[in-house]
Amino acid sequence: MKAVLKNRRETYREHIISPIDPILAAITLALLVFGSIMVGSASMEIGLRDYGNPFHLVATHHIYILLGLLSFVFVLGLPMIFWERMSWVFLIISLVLLIVVLMPGIGKEVNGSTRWIKIGPINLQGSEFVKLFFLVYLAKSLANKTDESSGKSRTFLVPIFFLGVIVLLLMRQPDFGASIVLIFASVSVLYLSGVSSRFLVPFGLLICIFITIFSLIQPYRFERIISFFDPWHDPFGSGYQLTQALIAFGRGEWLGLGLGNSIQKLFFLPEAHTDFIFSIIGEELGFVGAASVVLLFVVLVIRGLSIGNFARRKGMNFHSSLAYGISILLGVQSVVNLGVNLGVLPTKGITLPFISYGGNSLVVCLVMVAILLRIEIEARKGRERNG
């Protein structure tokens, strides 16, 4: 019975009228439109204060949306064989981006972190692109894996070596959040691709040790952990962001104060239009609005994983591993941002995909969705890997 249902689902996919997956496309569009509305609501006061124009940030955000959509259309037209053949090139580009940003006079420092390369009017945040590029390399590394090779150390150790190098370079910026997101996405891809647990278990222990050491080695990270457990101990110091975010959710109750009526965005809550925009959503649209956003992300991740499974059944290992990685990356980044806003995770500067203000993240997220849609198209047409 299960085999019959599976065949019917696959037959439906292969004869579906829409040229692209309608569910994934609709969710992405919904998040994008919703994000543009919320950025406009959360950024007007900051735009007026910092730029003398309440629409400055929302206009910039829409420029990034346009760039992201152009990138989306371009990437959607690229066959997956391009990404597979360019995997080593993307790995080299990743290393170059992370090294160049640390060079004096090139990297731009903001709030104690050097994560941006200023190119004219554009601030390029290499770590956003590195997360995608490394997943492409990892998927290619696992593409030719067989059941016999999954138990061999070289299948596991080579990509993990490069993952370690990239994480160390990220920590030099420092960008602890990007490191955590990339690590969890990579481990998940290894697991879903069938890498032997005798390698994954000790690696998981090393990850726990890494997170613990780097969480405690810097005083400001230790203060964030302390404020996470008791933000009201220092509500005007280390616990300020979290207490203000929780106040926003408390004000929102079930249905919110109404779109545009947030009080916390009036300079009480820092980063209201970027890292803490979910708190503004909770304040203005209440539990119902916030829960709707969470539901959209859940469906998006499940749909992406479903595309990965569909590609795996077609024998497209590179396609499936990359679909797994992108889906989990978007999911982990969303969970971290939502967790920080809700006070269930220590404060960390990570944007909410498709919704937060932030050009690099927005463009890369749209590129990742375009890749997922391309994978679904090729899997639906039953194209086999060729080279």
C-alpha positions in Angstrom: 0.0 0.0 0.0 2.8 2.4 0.9 4.6 1.7 -2.4 1.4 2.4 -4.3 0.9 5.8 -2.5 4.6 6.7 -3.1 4.2 5.9 -6.9 1.1 8.0 -7.0 2.9 11.0 -5.4 5.8 10.7 -7.8 3.4 10.4 -10.8 1.6 13.6 -9.5 5.0 15.4 -9.2 6.1 14.5 -12.7 2.8 15.6 -14.3 2.2 18.7 -12.2 1.2 21.7 -14.3 3.3 24.4 -12.5 6.8 24.8 -13.9 8.1 25.2 -10.3 7.1 23.8 -7.0 4.0 25.9 -6.1 4.1 25.4 -2.3 7.8 26.3 -1.9 7.4 29.3 -4.2 4.2 30.5 -2.5 5.8 30.3 1.0 8.8 32.2 -0.1 6.7 34.9 -1.7 4.6 35.2 1.5 7.6 35.5 3.7 9.2 38.1 1.4 6.1 40.2 1.2 5.5 40.0 4.9 9.1 40.9 5.6 8.9 44.0 3.4 5.8 45.1 5.4 7.4 44.5 8.8 10.7 46.1 7.9 8.7 49.2 6.8 6.9 49.2 10.1 9.9 48.6 12.3 12.4 50.9 10.6 10.7 54.2 10.0 11.7 55.8 13.3 15.3 54.6 12.9 15.4 55.8 9.3 14.2 59.3 10.4 16.7 59.5 13.2 19.8 58.2 11.3 19.1 59.3 7.7 16.5 62.1 8.0 14.1 60.0 5.9 11.6 57.5 7.4 11.6 55.5 4.2 15.3 55.2 3.7 15.8 51.7 5.2 12.6 50.2 3.7 13.6 51.6 0.2 17.0 50.1 0.6 15.4 46.8 1.7 13.3 46.8 -1.5 16.4 47.4 -3.6 17.9 44.2 -2.0 14.7 42.4 -2.7 15.0 43.4 -6.4 18.6 42.2 -6.5 17.6 39.0 -4.8 14.8 38.3 -7.2 17.2 39.0 -10.2 19.6 36.5 -8.6 16.7 34.1 -8.0 15.7 34.1 -11.7 19.3 33.7 -12.9 20.1 30.8 -10.5 16.8 29.1 -11.3 18.0 28.8 -14.9 21.3 27.3 -14.0 21.5 23.5 -14.3 22.6 21.7 -11.1 25.6 20.3 -13.0 27.1 23.8 -12.9 27.0 23.9 -9.1 28.4 20.3 -8.9 31.4 21.0 -11.3 32.1 24.4 -9.5 32.1 23.0 -6.0 35.9 23.2 -5.5 35.9 26.8 -6.9 33.2 27.8 -4.4 35.3 26.3 -1.6 38.3 28.3 -2.7 36.1 31.5 -3.0 34.9 30.8 0.6 38.4 30.7 2.0 39.4 33.8 0.1 36.4 35.8 1.3 37.1 34.8 4.9 40.8 35.6 4.7 40.4 38.9 2.8 37.9 40.3 5.3 40.5 39.9 8.1 43.1 41.9 6.2 43.7 45.4 7.6 42.2 48.2 5.5 39.8 45.8 3.7 37.5 44.4 6.4 35.0 46.8 7.9 34.5 46.7 11.7 31.0 47.1 13.1 30.3 46.7 16.8 33.6 44.9 17.4 33.2 42.4 14.6 34.9 42.5 11.2 32.5 40.7 8.9 32.0 43.1 6.0 34.0 44.0 2.9 33.1 47.5 1.6 32.8 47.6 -2.2 31.6 51.1 -3.1 28.1 51.6 -1.6 27.8 47.8 -0.9 28.9 46.0 2.3 29.6 42.4 1.3 29.2 40.0 4.2 31.2 37.0 3.0 30.0 34.6 5.7 26.4 34.6 4.2 27.8 33.3 0.9 30.3 30.9 2.6 27.5 29.0 4.2 25.9 28.2 0.8 29.2 27.6 -1.0 30.4 25.1 1.7 27.2 23.2 1.4 27.7 22.9 -2.3 31.2 21.5 -1.7 29.9 19.1 1.0 27.2 17.8 -1.3 29.7 17.2 -4.1 32.0 15.4 -1.6 29.2 13.0 -0.6 27.6 12.7 -4.1 29.7 9.6 -5.2 29.6 8.0 -1.7 28.5 4.3 -1.7 27.4 2.1 1.1 31.0 0.7 1.2 32.7 4.1 1.2 30.4 5.6 3.9 32.4 3.6 6.5 35.7 5.0 5.3 37.3 7.9 7.1 38.3 9.9 4.1 34.6 10.3 3.1 34.1 12.1 6.4 37.4 13.7 7.3 38.2 15.7 4.2 35.1 17.9 4.2 35.3 18.1 8.0 38.8 19.4 7.8 37.7 22.2 5.5 34.7 22.8 7.8 37.1 23.3 10.7 39.2 25.8 8.7 36.2 27.8 7.7 34.8 27.8 11.3 38.2 29.0 12.7 38.2 31.8 10.1 34.7 32.7 11.0 35.6 32.8 14.7 38.4 35.3 13.9 35.8 37.9 12.7 34.2 36.8 15.2 30.9 35.3 13.9 29.9 32.6 16.4 26.3 32.5 15.1 27.3 31.7 11.5 29.7 29.0 12.8 27.0 27.3 14.8 24.5 27.4 11.9 27.0 26.0 9.4 28.2 23.2 11.8 24.7 22.0 12.5 23.7 22.1 8.8 26.8 20.2 7.8 26.4 17.5 10.5 22.8 17.0 9.4 23.8 16.6 5.8 26.4 14.0 6.8 23.8 12.1 8.8 21.1 12.2 6.2 23.6 11.2 3.5 24.4 8.0 5.4 27.9 8.7 6.9 28.7 6.1 9.5 27.6 7.0 13.1 31.0 5.8 14.4 32.4 9.0 12.9 29.5 11.3 13.6 29.2 10.5 17.4 32.8 11.5 18.3 32.4 14.5 16.0 29.3 15.5 17.8 31.2 15.4 21.1 33.9 17.6 19.7 31.2 20.1 18.6 29.8 20.2 22.1 33.3 20.9 23.5 33.9 23.6 20.8 30.6 25.4 21.6 31.3 25.2 25.3 34.9 26.6 25.1 34.1 29.4 22.7 31.0 30.3 24.7 33.1 30.8 27.8 36.4 32.0 26.5 35.2 35.5 25.7 33.7 37.6 28.6 30.9 39.1 26.5 29.7 35.6 25.4 29.8 34.5 29.1 27.7 37.6 30.0 25.2 36.7 27.3 24.8 33.3 28.8 24.3 34.7 32.3 21.8 37.2 31.0 20.0 34.5 29.1 19.4 32.6 32.4 18.4 35.7 34.3 17.9 38.7 32.0 16.1 40.7 34.8 19.2 40.6 36.9 20.7 43.4 34.8 17.8 44.7 32.7 19.6 47.9 31.6 22.9 46.1 30.9 23.6 42.6 29.5 20.0 41.6 29.7 18.6 44.8 28.0 17.9 43.3 24.5 16.2 40.2 25.9 14.1 42.1 28.4 12.9 44.6 25.8 12.1 41.7 23.4 10.0 39.9 26.1 8.2 43.1 26.9 7.3 43.4 23.2 5.8 39.9 23.2 4.0 40.7 26.5 2.4 43.7 25.0 1.3 41.9 21.9 -0.8 39.3 23.7 -3.1 37.3 21.3 -3.8 39.7 18.5 -1.2 42.4 18.9 -1.4 46.2 19.1 -2.0 46.5 15.4 0.4 47.0 12.4 2.6 50.0 13.0 1.6 50.5 16.6 4.7 49.0 18.3 6.1 50.9 21.2 9.4 48.9 21.5 10.5 50.0 18.0 10.6 53.6 19.3 14.3 53.1 20.3 13.6 50.8 23.2 14.5 47.6 21.4 17.9 47.7 19.6 18.0 46.1 16.1 14.2 46.2 15.9 14.3 45.9 12.1 17.1 43.3 11.9 17.8 40.6 14.5 14.8 41.4 16.7 12.1 42.0 14.1 10.2 38.9 15.3 9.7 40.7 18.6 8.0 43.5 16.7 5.9 41.0 14.9 4.8 39.6 18.2 4.0 43.1 19.6 2.1 44.3 16.6 0.4 41.1 15.4 0.3 39.1 18.6 0.6 35.4 19.1 -1.5 34.7 16.0 0.9 36.7 13.7 4.0 35.2 15.3 2.7 31.7 15.2 1.8 32.1 11.5 5.4 33.1 10.7 6.7 30.0 12.6 4.2 27.8 10.7 5.5 29.2 7.3 9.1 28.4 8.2 8.1 24.9 9.4 6.3 24.1 6.1 9.2 25.6 4.1 11.8 23.4 5.8 9.6 20.3 5.5 9.0 21.0 1.8 12.7 21.4 1.2 13.5 18.1 2.9 10.7 16.5 0.8 12.4 17.7 -2.3 15.7 16.2 -1.1 14.0 12.9 -0.5 12.4 13.0 -3.9 15.8 13.6 -5.5 17.4 10.8 -3.5 14.7 8.4 -4.8 15.7 9.4 -8.3 19.3 8.6 -7.6 20.5 12.2 -7.6 22.8 12.2 -4.6 24.3 15.6 -5.1 20.8 17.2 -5.6 19.5 15.5 -2.5 22.4 16.3 -0.2 22.3 20.0 -1.3 18.6 20.2 -0.8 19.0 18.7 2.7 21.7 21.2 3.5 19.8 24.3 2.3 16.6 23.2 4.1 18.3 22.6 7.4 20.4 25.7 7.1 17.3 27.9 6.7 15.6 26.0 9.5 18.5 26.3 11.9 19.0 30.0 11.2 15.2 30.5 11.7 15.2 28.5 15.0 18.2 30.4 16.4 16.7 33.8 15.5 13.2 32.9 16.9 14.9 31.3 20.0 16.9 34.5 20.7 13.8 36.7 20.4 11.8 34.4 22.7 14.5 34.1 25.3 15.0 30.3 24.9 18.5 30.8 23.4 21.3 33.2 24.3 21.4 36.5 22.4 23.1 36.1 19.0 23.1 38.3 16.0 21.4 36.2 13.3 18.8 37.6 10.9 15.4 35.9 10.3 15.5 34.6 6.7 13.4 36.6 4.1 12.0 38.9 6.9 14.8 40.8 8.6 16.5 43.8 7.0 19.8 42.7 5.6 20.9 42.7 2.0 23.4 39.8 1.9 21.2 37.4 3.9 18.2 38.2 1.8 20.0 37.7 -1.5 21.6 34.4 -0.4 18.3 33.1 1.0 16.5 33.7 -2.4 19.4 32.0 -4.2 19.0 29.0 -1.9 15.3 28.8 -2.6 16.0 29.0 -6.4 18.4 26.1 -6.0 15.8 24.1 -4.2 13.3 24.8 -7.0 15.8 23.8 -9.6 16.5 20.6 -7.8 12.8 19.8 -7.8 12.5 20.6 -11.5 15.4 18.3 -12.4 14.2 15.5 -10.1 10.7 15.8 -11.5 12.1 15.4 -15.0 14.1 12.4 -13.9 17.4 13.7 -15.1 20.3 11.6 -14.0 23.6 13.0 -12.9 26.0 13.3 -15.8 29.5 13.9 -14.6 
